[in-house]
Amino acid sequence: MTRRPAPSPETELLRDPEAAGSADVVPALHQTSLFTFDTFADMRATLEAGTEARYVYSRGRNPTVEAFERKVASLERAEDAVAFASGMAAIAAVLLTNLRAGDRVVCVRHVYPDAHGLMTRLLPRFGVATRFVDGTDVAAVADALRGGYDAPPAALLYLESPTTLLFELQDLAALAAAAREVGALTVMDNSWATPLGQRPVEHGVDLVLHSASKYLSGHSDVVAGVVAGRRELVDRLRSDALMLLGGKLAPFEAWLLLRGLRTLPVRLERHGRSALAVARALREHQAVQAVHYPALEDHPQRDLFGRYLTAASGLLSFELADEGLVEPFVDELRLFRLGVSWGGYESLVYPALLGHLTGAPDGATRYFAVPRSLVRLHVGLEDPDDLVADLLGALERSLKRAG
């Protein structure tokens, strides 16, 4: 008997095994805070058996939230996943659950600024130190993981590939192997690529997290986070961080995320194709000094892109030749709106200069030598020709304004 091949991720996203035999096209929304019992004995039996026996309270388990978690776990090729109320809630849950006083974290530079803030402002209060390292240098990361005479081996390695703002890639398999050698847990933010573009678990990463507010949602109407990985690690996140810290994902947001996942493949393909066209056009302009986009043919880590990524997204950055062009360029744009997030259908612009001038939300850029002339773009779903024309026109008008 010939065995049927497993469905592709694109097909898997549109299937709902839980709805077999149902006429419903859209999964049910269980918008409830709790689930009741008929008798004292029923409730006692459930509580004695544990909340896994049946649904009790939506801070812990909810059918709609679990449907989203199953989708993400399947896409990441992970055993399980747990969802949170935001990407930062997911990051905080992972760090607080897996670290204790005296532990050390090794983290790649150019990490998401609020993750940087958590590691530098809050974790030290609990006796946890963080060392930031160039993630493109495997030897440097391995050395930092080992520690030394005045520092124990690291307990956790935190990766983000590509990195924030400069989009540096990391050799995931080599870094995960270096972490295993010292007994460190490897955690990675995979928000940029999504599970359709990169599956870190397949390369030895223990826990993969996402700001689900970004591409997994795709509509700029949800704030959420999710973590996927080995079942025992996810179980600990669910029982400790989720139940005791309370950063749970609401059923309605989970329902919206299930909606967003259905169109993720076609959205991601359009984002990536348009972003490549934008990156190529920017690279040719006289006012642009450098373009940072891993899918470019001449990206310095193109070999790692080919090894680990099967698709690119719409987030990139470029450096203007003169810092004085940043403000007029941003103000001259017509289609790109000024905003701090990304991953939705709309095109957005964010200048790193704002992170240098203020303490929030991207003040961490000041610590990592990010150029003051750097501008981040999220290339949305608009016609790419219109987006390129908007960018090039804004560049020309900003040059004229600058004299």
C-alpha positions in Angstrom: 0.0 0.0 0.0 1.4 3.4 -1.0 1.8 5.8 1.9 0.4 9.3 1.4 2.9 12.1 1.7 2.4 14.4 4.6 0.6 17.6 3.7 2.7 20.7 3.1 2.7 23.5 5.7 0.5 25.5 3.4 -2.1 22.8 3.3 -1.7 22.0 7.0 -2.6 25.6 7.9 -6.0 25.2 6.3 -6.9 21.9 7.9 -8.6 21.6 11.3 -8.4 18.0 12.5 -10.5 18.9 15.6 -13.4 20.0 13.3 -13.7 16.6 11.5 -17.3 15.9 10.8 -18.3 19.5 11.5 -19.9 21.7 8.9 -18.2 24.8 10.3 -15.5 26.3 8.1 -14.2 28.6 10.8 -13.1 27.1 14.2 -15.3 27.8 17.1 -14.5 30.7 19.5 -14.7 29.6 23.1 -14.9 33.1 24.6 -15.3 32.0 28.2 -13.3 32.6 31.4 -14.2 29.3 33.0 -15.9 25.9 32.6 -18.4 24.7 35.2 -19.0 21.3 36.7 -22.3 19.4 37.4 -21.3 18.0 40.8 -18.9 18.4 43.7 -17.5 14.9 42.9 -16.8 15.9 39.2 -14.9 19.0 40.2 -12.9 17.2 42.9 -12.0 14.4 40.5 -10.7 16.9 38.0 -8.7 18.9 40.5 -7.2 15.7 41.9 -6.3 14.5 38.5 -4.9 17.8 37.4 -6.2 20.5 35.0 -5.1 18.5 32.0 -8.0 16.2 32.6 -10.5 18.8 31.4 -10.9 22.5 30.9 -11.3 24.5 34.2 -10.2 28.1 33.8 -9.0 30.0 30.7 -5.9 31.3 32.4 -4.6 27.8 32.0 -6.4 26.0 29.2 -8.9 27.1 26.6 -10.0 25.2 23.4 -9.5 28.1 21.0 -6.1 29.0 22.5 -5.0 25.4 22.3 -6.0 25.2 18.6 -3.6 28.1 17.9 -0.9 26.4 20.0 -1.2 23.1 18.1 -0.9 25.0 14.8 2.3 26.7 15.8 3.8 23.5 17.3 3.1 21.7 14.0 4.6 24.4 11.9 7.8 24.6 14.0 8.0 20.8 14.1 8.0 21.0 17.9 6.3 18.7 20.4 4.2 21.4 22.0 3.6 25.2 22.2 2.2 27.6 24.7 0.7 31.1 23.9 1.0 34.3 25.8 -0.5 37.8 25.9 2.4 39.4 24.1 5.8 38.6 22.7 7.5 40.1 25.8 5.3 37.9 28.0 6.6 34.9 26.1 10.3 36.1 26.4 9.9 36.9 30.1 8.2 33.5 30.8 11.1 31.6 29.1 13.8 33.6 31.0 12.1 33.6 34.4 11.2 29.9 34.2 14.6 28.7 33.2 17.0 30.9 35.2 17.9 31.3 38.9 20.1 33.5 40.9 23.8 33.2 39.9 23.0 32.1 36.4 24.5 33.7 33.3 22.8 34.4 29.9 24.7 34.8 26.6 22.8 36.8 24.1 23.5 38.0 20.6 23.9 41.7 20.0 21.3 43.8 18.2 18.6 41.8 20.0 15.0 43.2 20.3 15.4 46.3 22.5 12.8 45.3 25.1 14.4 41.8 25.4 17.7 43.7 26.0 15.9 45.8 28.6 14.6 42.8 30.4 18.1 41.3 30.5 19.9 44.4 31.6 17.4 46.1 33.9 15.3 43.4 35.5 17.2 40.2 35.5 20.2 41.7 37.5 17.7 42.3 40.3 17.4 38.6 40.6 21.1 37.8 40.4 21.2 36.9 36.7 23.9 38.5 34.5 23.9 38.8 30.7 26.8 39.0 28.3 26.1 40.3 24.7 28.2 38.8 22.0 28.6 39.1 18.2 26.4 36.2 17.1 28.2 35.9 13.7 31.3 34.8 15.6 30.8 31.2 16.6 34.1 31.0 18.5 33.3 34.1 20.5 29.9 32.8 21.5 31.3 29.4 22.5 34.0 31.2 24.6 31.3 33.3 26.3 29.2 30.2 27.0 32.1 28.4 28.7 32.7 31.3 31.2 36.0 31.5 33.1 37.6 31.7 36.4 35.2 34.4 37.6 32.1 33.2 35.8 30.3 29.9 35.6 29.2 28.4 32.3 26.1 30.0 30.9 22.7 28.6 31.6 21.0 30.0 28.6 21.9 31.1 25.1 19.5 33.6 23.5 19.5 33.9 19.7 17.6 36.1 17.2 18.3 35.3 13.6 18.2 37.6 11.7 18.9 40.2 14.4 17.1 43.4 15.0 17.9 46.4 12.8 21.1 45.1 11.1 19.7 41.6 10.2 22.8 39.5 11.0 22.4 35.7 10.7 23.7 33.1 13.0 24.9 29.5 12.4 22.1 27.9 14.4 23.4 24.3 14.5 26.9 25.3 15.5 25.7 27.7 18.3 23.1 25.2 19.6 25.9 22.5 19.7 28.2 24.9 21.7 25.4 25.5 24.1 24.7 21.8 24.6 28.4 21.3 25.5 28.1 23.5 28.6 24.5 22.3 29.4 22.9 25.6 28.4 19.4 25.9 27.0 19.2 27.5 23.6 16.3 29.9 23.0 15.6 31.7 19.7 13.3 34.5 18.5 12.0 33.4 15.1 9.6 36.2 14.5 11.3 37.6 11.3 11.2 34.4 9.3 8.1 32.6 10.8 8.0 28.8 10.9 7.5 28.8 7.1 10.9 30.4 6.5 13.0 28.8 9.3 12.6 26.0 11.8 15.2 26.3 14.5 14.1 23.2 16.3 15.4 21.1 13.4 18.9 22.6 14.1 19.1 21.9 17.8 17.3 25.0 19.3 15.4 24.0 22.5 12.7 26.7 22.6 11.5 28.9 19.7 9.5 32.0 20.4 7.5 34.5 18.3 5.9 37.8 18.7 2.7 36.5 17.2 1.6 40.2 16.8 3.8 40.2 13.7 3.4 37.8 10.8 1.5 35.1 12.5 -1.3 37.6 12.9 -0.6 39.7 9.8 -3.4 42.2 10.4 -2.0 44.6 13.0 -5.0 43.9 15.3 -3.5 41.4 17.8 -0.8 41.5 20.5 0.4 38.0 21.4 3.4 35.7 21.8 4.0 32.0 21.6 6.8 29.5 22.6 7.3 26.1 21.0 9.7 23.3 21.8 10.1 20.0 23.7 7.0 19.0 25.7 8.7 19.0 29.1 10.0 22.5 28.6 6.6 23.8 27.4 4.8 22.0 30.2 7.0 23.8 32.7 6.2 27.2 31.0 2.5 26.4 31.1 2.4 25.3 34.8 4.9 27.9 36.2 5.0 31.1 34.1 1.5 31.0 32.5 -0.4 30.0 35.7 1.6 32.0 38.2 2.5 35.1 36.2 -0.9 35.2 34.4 0.2 36.5 31.0 -2.3 34.3 29.1 -3.6 34.7 25.6 -7.3 35.6 25.4 -9.6 33.3 23.3 -10.6 36.0 20.9 -7.0 36.9 20.1 -6.3 33.2 19.6 -9.3 33.0 17.2 -7.9 36.0 15.2 -4.5 34.4 15.1 -6.0 31.2 13.6 -7.6 33.5 11.0 -4.2 35.1 10.3 -2.4 31.8 9.9 -4.6 30.7 7.1 -3.1 33.4 4.8 0.4 33.3 6.1 2.0 31.5 3.1 0.6 33.9 0.5 1.3 36.9 2.7 4.9 35.9 3.4 5.6 35.2 -0.2 4.3 38.7 -1.2 6.2 40.4 1.6 9.5 38.7 0.7 9.1 39.3 -3.1 8.3 43.0 -2.6 11.0 43.5 0.0 13.6 42.1 -2.4 12.5 44.5 -5.1 12.7 47.4 -2.6 16.2 46.3 -1.3 17.5 46.1 -4.9 16.2 49.6 -5.8 17.5 51.2 -2.6 20.9 49.7 -3.2 21.3 51.6 -6.4 20.4 55.1 -5.0 23.2 57.6 -4.4 21.8 58.6 -1.0 21.9 55.0 0.3 25.2 53.8 1.9 24.2 50.2 2.7 21.2 47.9 2.6 20.7 45.1 5.2 18.4 42.3 3.9 19.5 38.7 4.1 17.8 37.7 0.9 20.0 40.0 -1.2 22.4 38.1 -3.5 25.4 39.9 -2.1 24.5 39.7 1.6 27.7 38.9 3.5 26.1 35.8 5.1 24.3 34.6 2.0 25.6 31.0 2.7 23.8 31.0 6.1 20.6 32.2 4.4 20.7 29.3 2.0 21.4 26.9 4.8 18.7 27.8 7.3 16.0 29.9 5.6 13.6 28.8 2.9 11.8 32.2 2.7 12.4 35.8 3.6 10.0 38.3 5.1 9.4 42.0 4.5 11.6 43.6 7.2 14.8 45.2 6.2 17.0 48.3 6.9 19.3 50.7 5.1 21.8 53.4 5.9 21.5 56.8 4.5 24.7 58.6 3.5 24.0 61.4 5.9 22.2 61.4 9.2 20.7 64.8 8.3 18.6 63.1 5.6 16.7 60.8 8.0 14.0 63.2 9.2 13.2 64.8 5.8 13.2 61.4 4.2 10.7 60.0 6.7 8.5 63.0 6.5 8.5 62.9 2.6 7.1 59.3 2.5 3.5 58.9 1.4 2.8 55.2 1.6 5.1 54.2 4.4 3.6 55.1 7.8 5.8 55.9 10.8 5.4 53.2 13.5 7.3 50.9 15.8 5.9 47.5 14.9 5.8 45.4 11.8 4.4 42.2 10.2 1.0 43.5 9.2 -0.4 44.3 5.8 0.8 47.9 5.9 4.2 49.4 5.0 6.0 51.1 7.9 9.1 53.1 8.5 11.1 53.4 11.7 14.4 55.4 12.0 16.9 54.1 14.4 17.8 57.7 15.2 14.6 57.8 17.4 16.1 55.0 19.5 19.3 57.1 19.9 17.5 60.2 20.9 15.0 58.6 23.4 15.0 56.0 26.0 12.1 54.1 24.6 11.0 52.0 22.8 14.3 51.3 21.0 16.8 53.0 23.3 19.0 49.8 23.3 20.2 50.8 19.8 22.5 53.2 21.5 24.5 50.4 23.0 25.3 48.4 19.9 26.8 50.9 17.5 23.8 50.9 15.3 24.3 53.7 12.8 22.3 56.9 13.5 21.5 57.1 9.8 19.9 53.6 9.7 16.2 53.4 8.7 14.1 50.2 9.2 11.4 49.4 6.7 8.5 47.0 6.8 7.4 46.3 3.2 3.7 45.6 3.3 1.3 44.1 0.8 0.8 47.2 -1.4 2.0 47.2 -5.1 5.8 46.9 -4.9 6.2 49.4 -7.8 4.2 52.0 -5.8 6.4 51.3 -2.7 9.7 51.7 -4.7 8.4 54.9 -6.3 7.5 56.3 -2.9 10.9 55.5 -1.4 12.9 56.8 -4.3 10.7 60.0 -4.5 11.2 60.6 -0.8 14.9 60.2 -1.2 15.1 62.7 -4.0 12.9 65.3 -2.2 14.9 64.9 1.0 18.1 65.5 -0.9 16.7 68.7 -2.3 15.5 69.8 1.2 19.0 69.1 2.5 20.4 71.4 -0.1 
